[in-house]
């Protein structure tokens, strides 16, 4: 995220223009990049007005990032968009492991509860 903010964004702005205003910038990603987007929501909220985390890999590190979200006492991006499917694991495999789908949904539900506790209004 640091490299995106300090190297890539200035390079893109100098070559292509566009607004660098916080309210116009959204950081987004899927899978582990979804976790990176949420990290940006916490630590670069002065740069990004919104973030989009699609199917964030909360399972990585046995859910440690959820603890980081809970412990974060600083600001957040104004808007956080998060999406997750009901068959995140089994839909991409030749077998049915519903218990893993359920586990991934629990991680996402926990993230939503954390965001609600931080004052976000969440809807399905």
C-alpha positions as CSV (number, residue, x, y, z in Angstrom):
1,X,0.0,0.0,0.0
2,X,2.8,2.4,0.8
3,X,4.3,1.9,-2.6
4,X,0.9,2.5,-4.3
5,X,0.5,5.8,-2.4
6,X,4.0,7.2,-2.6
7,X,5.2,5.9,-6.0
8,X,2.5,4.5,-8.3
9,X,-0.2,7.1,-7.7
10,X,2.1,10.1,-8.2
11,X,3.4,8.5,-11.4
12,X,-0.1,7.8,-12.8
13,X,-1.2,11.4,-11.8
14,X,1.8,12.9,-13.6
15,X,1.3,10.9,-16.8
16,X,-2.5,10.8,-17.0
17,X,-3.8,13.5,-14.7
18,X,-7.0,13.0,-12.9
19,X,-8.1,14.1,-9.4
20,X,-6.0,13.1,-6.4
21,X,-8.8,14.4,-4.1
22,X,-9.6,12.0,-1.3
23,X,-13.3,11.9,-2.0
24,X,-12.5,10.8,-5.6
25,X,-10.1,8.0,-4.7
26,X,-11.1,4.4,-4.0
27,X,-8.6,1.6,-3.3
28,X,-9.9,-1.8,-4.2
29,X,-8.9,-5.4,-4.4
30,X,-9.9,-9.0,-4.2
31,X,-8.7,-11.9,-2.1
32,X,-5.5,-10.7,-0.3
33,X,-5.7,-7.4,-2.1
34,X,-9.0,-7.0,-0.4
35,X,-7.2,-7.2,3.0
36,X,-4.8,-4.6,1.5
37,X,-7.8,-2.4,0.7
38,X,-9.0,-2.6,4.3
39,X,-5.5,-1.8,5.5
40,X,-5.6,1.3,3.3
41,X,-9.0,2.2,4.9
42,X,-7.3,2.2,8.3
43,X,-3.8,3.6,7.6
44,X,-4.3,5.8,4.5
45,X,-7.7,7.2,5.2
46,X,-6.3,10.7,4.5
47,X,-5.6,9.5,0.9
48,X,-8.6,7.2,0.1
49,X,-12.2,8.3,0.7
50,X,-13.4,4.8,0.1
51,X,-12.2,1.2,-0.3
52,X,-13.6,-1.9,-1.9
53,X,-12.6,-5.3,-0.5
54,X,-14.0,-8.2,-2.5
55,X,-13.7,-11.6,-0.9
56,X,-10.9,-10.5,1.5
57,X,-8.7,-13.3,2.7
58,X,-9.4,-12.9,6.4
59,X,-8.4,-16.6,6.8
60,X,-4.7,-15.7,6.2
61,X,-2.8,-15.7,9.4
62,X,-5.7,-17.5,11.1
63,X,-7.8,-14.3,11.1
64,X,-5.1,-12.0,12.6
65,X,-6.1,-9.1,10.4
66,X,-9.6,-9.1,12.1
67,X,-7.8,-8.5,15.4
68,X,-5.9,-5.7,13.7
69,X,-9.2,-4.2,12.6
70,X,-10.6,-4.5,16.0
71,X,-7.6,-2.9,17.7
72,X,-7.4,0.0,15.3
73,X,-8.3,3.2,17.1
74,X,-7.4,5.7,14.3
75,X,-9.6,6.9,11.5
76,X,-11.0,5.0,8.6
77,X,-11.9,5.8,5.0
78,X,-15.3,7.3,4.9
79,X,-16.9,4.4,2.9
80,X,-16.0,0.7,3.0
81,X,-17.5,-1.6,0.5
82,X,-17.1,-5.3,1.1
83,X,-18.4,-8.3,-0.9
84,X,-18.2,-12.0,-0.3
85,X,-19.9,-15.1,-1.9
86,X,-21.6,-17.9,-0.1
87,X,-19.4,-20.5,-1.9
88,X,-16.0,-18.8,-1.8
89,X,-14.2,-22.2,-1.5
90,X,-16.4,-24.9,-2.9
91,X,-17.4,-23.0,-6.1
92,X,-13.8,-23.1,-7.3
93,X,-13.1,-26.7,-6.6
94,X,-14.4,-30.1,-7.8
95,X,-15.7,-31.1,-4.4
96,X,-18.0,-29.7,-1.8
97,X,-16.4,-28.4,1.4
98,X,-19.3,-26.5,2.8
99,X,-17.6,-26.3,6.2
100,X,-14.9,-24.2,4.6
101,X,-17.5,-21.9,2.9
102,X,-19.1,-21.5,6.3
103,X,-15.8,-20.7,8.0
104,X,-15.0,-18.0,5.4
105,X,-18.5,-16.5,5.8
106,X,-17.9,-16.4,9.6
107,X,-14.7,-14.4,9.1
108,X,-16.6,-11.9,6.9
109,X,-19.5,-11.7,9.4
110,X,-16.9,-10.9,12.1
111,X,-15.4,-8.1,9.9
112,X,-18.9,-6.6,9.4
113,X,-19.5,-6.7,13.2
114,X,-16.2,-4.9,13.7
115,X,-17.1,-2.2,11.1
116,X,-20.5,-1.8,12.8
117,X,-18.8,-1.3,16.1
118,X,-16.6,1.3,14.5
119,X,-19.8,3.2,13.5
120,X,-20.3,2.0,9.9
121,X,-23.8,1.3,8.7
122,X,-23.7,-2.1,7.0
123,X,-26.2,-3.7,4.8
124,X,-26.4,-7.0,2.9
